[in-house]
């Protein structure tokens, strides 16, 4: 049913001139699949003044978590 509707529509008209790379990139960024990525990027850019505080904090958190997980893995491996 959906395929029939899709096939019954006429094709879009060809543009009079070839689109530039900028317009192609803008169209690609406007796709609904990239909306979450765009929102994440905009929110990240809004936090840019906090980057000097957040970057070391996140790095410390990730390293600490890695060390804990690695120690847990090694303990399980030694017990087995």
KEKE-3310 file (N, C-alpha, C; in steps of 0.2 Angstrom, whole numbers, plus 5000, padded with zeros to 4 digits):
npx = (5004:5009:5020:5014:5008:5020:5025:5016:5017:5023:5040:5052:5056:5070:5084:5089:5102:5118:5118:5128:5142:5140:5126:5122:5127:5120:5107:5109:5112:5100:5092:5080:5086:5098:5095:5095:5109:5113:5106:5114:5126:5124:5120:5132:5141:5135:5139:5152:5160:5161:5170:5184:5182:5174:5180:5192:5186:5177:5187:5194:5184:5181:5193:5194:5183:5187:5198:5192:5183:5193:5200:5190:5187:5200:5200:5189:5194:5205:5199:5193)
npy = (4994:5007:5007:5008:5020:5028:5025:5030:5044:5059:5061:5072:5089:5092:5101:5118:5121:5113:5108:5116:5111:5116:5117:5104:5099:5106:5100:5087:5088:5092:5081:5070:5060:5065:5074:5071:5071:5084:5091:5087:5092:5105:5108:5104:5114:5125:5123:5127:5137:5130:5120:5119:5115:5104:5095:5090:5084:5074:5066:5062:5054:5044:5038:5033:5025:5015:5009:5003:4994:4987:4981:4973:4964:4958:4952:4943:4935:4929:4922:4912)
npz = (5000:5004:4996:4984:4984:4985:4972:4964:4965:4956:4949:4957:4951:4941:4947:4940:4940:4946:4963:4976:4986:4999:5000:4998:5010:5019:5017:5020:5034:5038:5038:5047:5054:5059:5069:5083:5084:5080:5090:5102:5098:5098:5111:5117:5112:5119:5131:5131:5138:5150:5148:5152:5165:5165:5156:5162:5174:5168:5162:5173:5179:5170:5169:5182:5183:5173:5179:5190:5184:5177:5188:5194:5184:5183:5196:5195:5185:5191:5201:5194)
capx = (5000:5014:5024:5009:5008:5026:5026:5011:5019:5028:5047:5053:5059:5078:5086:5092:5110:5120:5119:5135:5143:5137:5118:5121:5129:5114:5102:5111:5111:5093:5088:5078:5090:5103:5092:5099:5117:5113:5105:5119:5132:5122:5121:5139:5143:5132:5143:5159:5163:5162:5174:5190:5180:5171:5185:5196:5181:5175:5193:5195:5178:5182:5199:5193:5178:5191:5202:5188:5181:5198:5201:5184:5189:5206:5198:5185:5198:5210:5195:5191)
capy = (5000:5012:5007:5010:5028:5031:5024:5034:5051:5060:5063:5079:5092:5093:5108:5121:5121:5108:5111:5117:5107:5119:5116:5097:5097:5108:5096:5081:5090:5093:5075:5069:5055:5068:5078:5070:5073:5091:5093:5085:5096:5112:5108:5104:5121:5129:5122:5128:5140:5125:5114:5118:5112:5098:5090:5086:5080:5068:5062:5058:5050:5039:5034:5029:5019:5010:5006:4999:4989:4982:4977:4969:4959:4954:4948:4938:4930:4926:4917:4907)
capz = (5000:5005:4990:4978:4985:4983:4965:4960:4965:4951:4951:4958:4945:4941:4948:4934:4941:4951:4969:4978:4992:5005:5000:4999:5017:5023:5016:5024:5041:5039:5039:5053:5057:5062:5074:5090:5084:5080:5097:5106:5097:5100:5119:5119:5111:5124:5137:5130:5144:5156:5145:5156:5171:5163:5153:5167:5178:5164:5161:5180:5180:5165:5171:5189:5181:5170:5184:5194:5180:5176:5194:5195:5179:5185:5201:5192:5181:5195:5205:5190)
cpx = (5004:5018:5020:5009:5014:5027:5021:5013:5024:5035:5047:5057:5066:5079:5089:5099:5111:5121:5126:5136:5140:5129:5117:5122:5123:5108:5103:5110:5104:5089:5086:5082:5096:5101:5095:5106:5117:5111:5110:5125:5130:5122:5128:5142:5141:5136:5150:5163:5165:5167:5181:5188:5178:5176:5189:5192:5179:5181:5194:5190:5179:5188:5198:5188:5182:5195:5198:5185:5187:5200:5196:5185:5194:5204:5194:5189:5203:5206:5193:5196)
cpy = (5006:5013:5009:5018:5031:5030:5029:5042:5053:5062:5070:5082:5092:5100:5111:5121:5116:5111:5111:5112:5109:5117:5108:5095:5100:5103:5089:5082:5091:5087:5073:5064:5059:5073:5077:5072:5080:5094:5092:5090:5103:5113:5108:5111:5126:5129:5124:5132:5135:5120:5114:5115:5105:5092:5086:5081:5074:5063:5058:5053:5043:5034:5030:5024:5013:5006:5001:4993:4984:4978:4972:4963:4955:4950:4942:4932:4926:4921:4912:4902)
cpz = (5000:4998:4984:4978:4983:4975:4961:4960:4959:4954:4952:4952:4946:4942:4941:4934:4946:4958:4972:4984:4998:5005:5001:5007:5021:5023:5020:5031:5043:5040:5046:5057:5061:5067:5080:5090:5084:5087:5102:5105:5099:5108:5121:5118:5116:5130:5137:5135:5150:5154:5150:5163:5170:5160:5158:5172:5174:5163:5167:5181:5176:5167:5178:5187:5178:5175:5188:5191:5179:5182:5195:5190:5181:5191:5199:5189:5185:5199:5200:5188)
residu = (UNK:UNK:UNK:UNK:UNK:UNK:UNK:UNK:UNK:UNK:UNK:UNK:UNK:UNK:UNK:UNK:UNK:UNK:UNK:UNK:UNK:UNK:UNK:UNK:UNK:UNK:UNK:UNK:UNK:UNK:UNK:UNK:UNK:UNK:UNK:UNK:UNK:UNK:UNK:UNK:UNK:UNK:UNK:UNK:UNK:UNK:UNK:UNK:UNK:UNK:UNK:UNK:UNK:UNK:UNK:UNK:UNK:UNK:UNK:UNK:UNK:UNK:UNK:UNK:UNK:UNK:UNK:UNK:UNK:UNK:UNK:UNK:UNK:UNK:UNK:UNK:UNK:UNK:UNK:UNK)
# end
